[in-house]
Amino acid sequence: IVRFMREDRTGIGCSQFIESMLDSRFSAPVTDAIVDIYEESTSRKPILYLLTAGSDPTFSIDELAKKRKKFPTDKVSMGEGQEKVAREKNNAAFLTGGWVILQNSHLGIGYMNELEDVILKTSEIDEAFRLWITCEITQRFPIGLLQICIKVTLEPPAGLKAGIARTYVTMVSQELLDKIDHEKWRTLVFTQSFLHSVVQERRKFGPIGWGVPYE
């Protein structure tokens, strides 16, 4: 009935129905903290981020690296001529236990094709080594490497509430909240998170993003 009367409200109606009949946890967005993803990874199990427009996990990875005393991380923006650089960074990190971030790996499919054998067949890799790969969704990505990776999607959250929740899970930490001892600090953090979520949601509407009703 909702779909027939108001097709634009179908998604919201379905979410409300699921919440009332089951529980809100069945409709709430699932956002794995980067710490949980890291704990699941190993030196021979890379983390693959499948990117959407405007998403970039580099900041979150660097923040985690600082806490694990692995900062600065070695970053390689894949593209023409960067396969040699990526190879050198990985070979060095295998011995030192460093972290390597291969960014935009859809532009370096040639190296991705050999990476599976490198990870599985290299005899000695320090247990602290971690490989982070960011890549746009592409059919050219090698299946073998895809299977051994932990796959993480960075899709924009749906709705203002989900956006604020994502911000607090991925960017706002207890350390940040306690950083400044001022009664207005936490209010400012929430206000900034609220504004960020509004802007992110409005991007979906393109040039008319500020001239249509919201939820």
C-alpha positions as a Markdown table, in Angstrom:
| # | Residue | x | y | z |
|---|---|---|---|---|
| 1 | Ile | 0.0 | 0.0 | 0.0 |
| 2 | Val | 2.8 | 2.4 | 0.9 |
| 3 | Arg | 4.6 | 1.7 | -2.4 |
| 4 | Phe | 1.4 | 2.3 | -4.3 |
| 5 | Met | 0.5 | 5.6 | -2.5 |
| 6 | Arg | 4.0 | 7.0 | -1.9 |
| 7 | Glu | 6.8 | 5.2 | -3.7 |
| 8 | Asp | 9.3 | 7.7 | -2.4 |
| 9 | Arg | 8.5 | 6.5 | 1.2 |
| 10 | Thr | 8.8 | 2.8 | 0.5 |
| 11 | Gly | 12.3 | 2.5 | 2.0 |
| 12 | Ile | 11.4 | 4.3 | 5.2 |
| 13 | Gly | 8.2 | 2.4 | 5.5 |
| 14 | Cys | 10.0 | -0.9 | 5.2 |
| 15 | Ser | 12.5 | 0.1 | 7.8 |
| 16 | Gln | 9.8 | 1.1 | 10.3 |
| 17 | Phe | 7.9 | -2.1 | 9.7 |
| 18 | Ile | 11.0 | -4.2 | 10.3 |
| 19 | Glu | 11.7 | -2.2 | 13.5 |
| 20 | Ser | 8.2 | -2.7 | 14.8 |
| 21 | Met | 7.9 | -6.4 | 13.9 |
| 22 | Leu | 11.4 | -7.6 | 14.7 |
| 23 | Asp | 13.9 | -5.2 | 16.3 |
| 24 | Ser | 15.8 | -2.0 | 15.4 |
| 25 | Arg | 19.1 | -3.9 | 15.2 |
| 26 | Phe | 17.8 | -5.6 | 12.0 |
| 27 | Ser | 17.5 | -2.2 | 10.2 |
| 28 | Ala | 20.4 | -0.4 | 11.8 |
| 29 | Pro | 23.4 | 0.1 | 9.6 |
| 30 | Val | 26.4 | -2.2 | 10.3 |
| 31 | Thr | 29.6 | -0.3 | 10.7 |
| 32 | Asp | 32.6 | -2.4 | 11.6 |
| 33 | Ala | 35.3 | -0.4 | 13.5 |
| 34 | Ile | 38.7 | -0.4 | 11.9 |
| 35 | Val | 40.1 | -2.0 | 15.0 |
| 36 | Asp | 37.8 | -5.1 | 14.6 |
| 37 | Ile | 38.9 | -5.3 | 10.9 |
| 38 | Tyr | 42.6 | -5.1 | 11.9 |
| 39 | Glu | 42.2 | -7.8 | 14.6 |
| 40 | Glu | 40.8 | -10.2 | 12.0 |
| 41 | Ser | 43.6 | -9.6 | 9.5 |
| 42 | Thr | 47.1 | -11.2 | 9.5 |
| 43 | Ser | 50.4 | -10.6 | 7.8 |
| 44 | Arg | 49.2 | -12.9 | 4.9 |
| 45 | Lys | 45.6 | -11.7 | 4.9 |
| 46 | Pro | 45.4 | -8.2 | 3.4 |
| 47 | Ile | 42.5 | -5.8 | 3.9 |
| 48 | Leu | 40.8 | -4.7 | 0.7 |
| 49 | Tyr | 38.6 | -1.6 | 0.8 |
| 50 | Leu | 36.1 | -1.4 | -2.1 |
| 51 | Leu | 35.6 | 2.3 | -2.6 |
| 52 | Thr | 32.6 | 4.3 | -3.6 |
| 53 | Ala | 32.7 | 7.9 | -4.7 |
| 54 | Gly | 34.2 | 10.2 | -2.2 |
| 55 | Ser | 35.3 | 7.5 | 0.3 |
| 56 | Asp | 38.9 | 7.2 | 1.5 |
| 57 | Pro | 39.9 | 5.1 | 4.5 |
| 58 | Thr | 43.5 | 6.4 | 4.7 |
| 59 | Phe | 42.8 | 8.8 | 7.6 |
| 60 | Ser | 41.3 | 5.9 | 9.7 |
| 61 | Ile | 44.2 | 3.6 | 8.8 |
| 62 | Asp | 46.8 | 6.3 | 9.8 |
| 63 | Glu | 45.0 | 6.9 | 13.1 |
| 64 | Leu | 45.1 | 3.2 | 13.9 |
| 65 | Ala | 48.8 | 3.1 | 12.9 |
| 66 | Lys | 49.6 | 5.8 | 15.4 |
| 67 | Lys | 48.0 | 3.8 | 18.2 |
| 68 | Arg | 49.8 | 0.6 | 17.1 |
| 69 | Lys | 53.1 | 2.5 | 16.7 |
| 70 | Lys | 53.2 | 1.8 | 13.0 |
| 71 | Phe | 53.1 | 5.4 | 11.8 |
| 72 | Pro | 54.0 | 6.6 | 9.3 |
| 73 | Thr | 52.6 | 4.1 | 6.9 |
| 74 | Asp | 54.1 | 3.5 | 3.5 |
| 75 | Lys | 51.7 | 4.7 | 0.9 |
| 76 | Val | 51.8 | 4.0 | -2.8 |
| 77 | Ser | 49.3 | 5.6 | -5.2 |
| 78 | Met | 49.1 | 3.0 | -7.9 |
| 79 | Gly | 49.3 | 4.0 | -11.6 |
| 80 | Glu | 51.8 | 4.0 | -14.4 |
| 81 | Gly | 55.3 | 3.3 | -13.1 |
| 82 | Gln | 54.3 | 2.7 | -9.5 |
| 83 | Glu | 54.4 | -1.1 | -9.5 |
| 84 | Lys | 58.2 | -1.1 | -8.9 |
| 85 | Val | 57.7 | 1.3 | -5.9 |
| 86 | Ala | 54.9 | -0.9 | -4.5 |
| 87 | Arg | 57.1 | -4.0 | -4.9 |
| 88 | Glu | 60.0 | -2.3 | -3.0 |
| 89 | Lys | 57.8 | -1.0 | -0.2 |
| 90 | Asn | 56.2 | -4.4 | 0.4 |
| 91 | Asn | 59.6 | -6.2 | 0.3 |
| 92 | Ala | 61.0 | -3.8 | 2.9 |
| 93 | Ala | 57.9 | -4.1 | 5.1 |
| 94 | Phe | 58.0 | -7.9 | 5.0 |
| 95 | Leu | 61.2 | -7.6 | 7.0 |
| 96 | Thr | 60.4 | -4.6 | 9.2 |
| 97 | Gly | 56.8 | -5.4 | 10.0 |
| 98 | Gly | 55.6 | -2.1 | 8.6 |
| 99 | Trp | 52.2 | -1.2 | 7.1 |
| 100 | Val | 51.8 | -0.6 | 3.4 |
| 101 | Ile | 48.8 | 1.1 | 1.8 |
| 102 | Leu | 48.3 | 0.5 | -1.9 |
| 103 | Gln | 45.8 | 3.2 | -3.0 |
| 104 | Asn | 43.7 | 3.1 | -6.2 |
| 105 | Ser | 44.8 | -0.4 | -7.0 |
| 106 | His | 42.4 | -0.6 | -9.9 |
| 107 | Leu | 45.1 | 1.4 | -11.7 |
| 108 | Gly | 47.7 | -1.2 | -11.0 |
| 109 | Ile | 46.0 | -4.5 | -11.9 |
| 110 | Gly | 49.3 | -5.9 | -13.2 |
| 111 | Tyr | 50.9 | -5.8 | -9.8 |
| 112 | Met | 47.7 | -7.1 | -8.2 |
| 113 | Asn | 48.0 | -10.2 | -10.4 |
| 114 | Glu | 51.4 | -11.1 | -8.9 |
| 115 | Leu | 50.6 | -10.0 | -5.3 |
| 116 | Glu | 48.8 | -13.2 | -4.4 |
| 117 | Asp | 51.8 | -15.4 | -5.1 |
| 118 | Val | 54.1 | -12.9 | -3.4 |
| 119 | Ile | 52.1 | -13.0 | -0.2 |
| 120 | Leu | 51.5 | -16.8 | -0.1 |
| 121 | Lys | 55.0 | -17.9 | -1.3 |
| 122 | Thr | 57.3 | -15.4 | 0.5 |
| 123 | Ser | 58.9 | -17.6 | 3.2 |
| 124 | Glu | 59.5 | -15.0 | 5.8 |
| 125 | Ile | 57.0 | -12.2 | 6.6 |
| 126 | Asp | 57.0 | -10.4 | 9.9 |
| 127 | Glu | 53.8 | -11.1 | 11.9 |
| 128 | Ala | 53.3 | -7.3 | 12.4 |
| 129 | Phe | 53.2 | -6.6 | 8.6 |
| 130 | Arg | 49.8 | -5.4 | 7.3 |
| 131 | Leu | 48.8 | -4.7 | 3.7 |
| 132 | Trp | 45.9 | -2.3 | 3.1 |
| 133 | Ile | 44.5 | -2.1 | -0.4 |
| 134 | Thr | 42.0 | 0.4 | -1.7 |
| 135 | Cys | 40.3 | -0.2 | -5.0 |
| 136 | Glu | 37.3 | 0.8 | -7.0 |
| 137 | Ile | 35.0 | -2.1 | -7.9 |
| 138 | Thr | 36.3 | -3.7 | -11.1 |
| 139 | Gln | 35.9 | -7.0 | -12.8 |
| 140 | Arg | 39.6 | -7.1 | -13.6 |
| 141 | Phe | 40.7 | -7.5 | -10.0 |
| 142 | Pro | 42.3 | -11.0 | -9.6 |
| 143 | Ile | 40.0 | -13.6 | -8.0 |
| 144 | Gly | 42.8 | -15.3 | -6.1 |
| 145 | Leu | 43.8 | -12.1 | -4.3 |
| 146 | Leu | 40.2 | -11.2 | -3.7 |
| 147 | Gln | 39.6 | -14.6 | -1.9 |
| 148 | Ile | 42.4 | -14.2 | 0.6 |
| 149 | Cys | 41.6 | -10.6 | 1.4 |
| 150 | Ile | 39.2 | -9.3 | 4.1 |
| 151 | Lys | 36.8 | -7.3 | 2.0 |
| 152 | Val | 35.4 | -4.0 | 3.3 |
| 153 | Thr | 32.9 | -1.8 | 1.5 |
| 154 | Leu | 32.7 | 1.9 | 2.1 |
| 155 | Glu | 29.2 | 2.8 | 1.1 |
| 156 | Pro | 27.7 | 6.1 | 2.2 |
| 157 | Pro | 25.3 | 5.6 | 5.1 |
| 158 | Ala | 21.6 | 6.0 | 4.3 |
| 159 | Gly | 20.0 | 8.8 | 6.3 |
| 160 | Leu | 21.1 | 11.4 | 8.7 |
| 161 | Lys | 21.0 | 9.2 | 11.8 |
| 162 | Ala | 23.1 | 6.5 | 10.1 |
| 163 | Gly | 25.6 | 9.2 | 8.9 |
| 164 | Ile | 26.1 | 10.5 | 12.4 |
| 165 | Ala | 26.6 | 7.0 | 13.7 |
| 166 | Arg | 29.2 | 6.3 | 11.0 |
| 167 | Thr | 31.1 | 9.5 | 11.9 |
| 168 | Tyr | 31.2 | 8.6 | 15.6 |
| 169 | Val | 32.3 | 5.0 | 14.9 |
| 170 | Thr | 35.0 | 5.8 | 12.4 |
| 171 | Met | 36.2 | 9.3 | 13.2 |
| 172 | Val | 35.2 | 10.3 | 16.8 |
| 173 | Ser | 37.1 | 8.5 | 19.5 |
| 174 | Gln | 37.0 | 8.8 | 23.3 |
| 175 | Glu | 40.5 | 10.3 | 23.0 |
| 176 | Leu | 39.1 | 13.1 | 20.8 |
| 177 | Leu | 36.3 | 13.8 | 23.1 |
| 178 | Asp | 38.6 | 14.1 | 26.1 |
| 179 | Lys | 41.2 | 16.1 | 24.2 |
| 180 | Ile | 40.0 | 19.5 | 25.3 |
| 181 | Asp | 38.6 | 20.2 | 28.7 |
| 182 | His | 35.9 | 22.6 | 27.9 |
| 183 | Glu | 32.2 | 22.3 | 28.5 |
| 184 | Lys | 31.4 | 23.2 | 24.9 |
| 185 | Trp | 33.9 | 20.9 | 23.2 |
| 186 | Arg | 31.6 | 17.8 | 22.9 |
| 187 | Thr | 28.8 | 20.0 | 21.7 |
| 188 | Leu | 31.1 | 21.3 | 19.0 |
| 189 | Val | 32.1 | 17.8 | 18.0 |
| 190 | Phe | 28.5 | 16.7 | 17.7 |
| 191 | Thr | 27.6 | 19.9 | 15.7 |
| 192 | Gln | 30.4 | 19.2 | 13.3 |
| 193 | Ser | 29.4 | 15.6 | 12.9 |
| 194 | Phe | 25.8 | 16.6 | 12.3 |
| 195 | Leu | 26.9 | 19.1 | 9.6 |
| 196 | His | 29.2 | 16.6 | 8.0 |
| 197 | Ser | 26.3 | 14.0 | 7.8 |
| 198 | Val | 23.9 | 16.6 | 6.3 |
| 199 | Val | 26.4 | 17.5 | 3.6 |
| 200 | Gln | 27.2 | 13.9 | 2.8 |
| 201 | Glu | 23.5 | 13.1 | 2.5 |
| 202 | Arg | 22.7 | 16.1 | 0.3 |
| 203 | Arg | 25.4 | 15.1 | -2.2 |
| 204 | Lys | 23.0 | 12.4 | -3.4 |
| 205 | Phe | 20.6 | 15.1 | -4.7 |
| 206 | Gly | 23.2 | 16.7 | -7.0 |
| 207 | Pro | 22.6 | 20.3 | -8.0 |
| 208 | Ile | 19.2 | 20.4 | -6.3 |
| 209 | Gly | 20.6 | 19.1 | -3.1 |
| 210 | Trp | 19.5 | 22.1 | -1.0 |
| 211 | Gly | 16.1 | 22.6 | -2.6 |
| 212 | Val | 14.2 | 19.4 | -1.9 |
| 213 | Pro | 12.6 | 18.0 | 1.3 |
| 214 | Tyr | 14.7 | 15.8 | 3.4 |
| 215 | Glu | 13.3 | 12.5 | 4.9 |
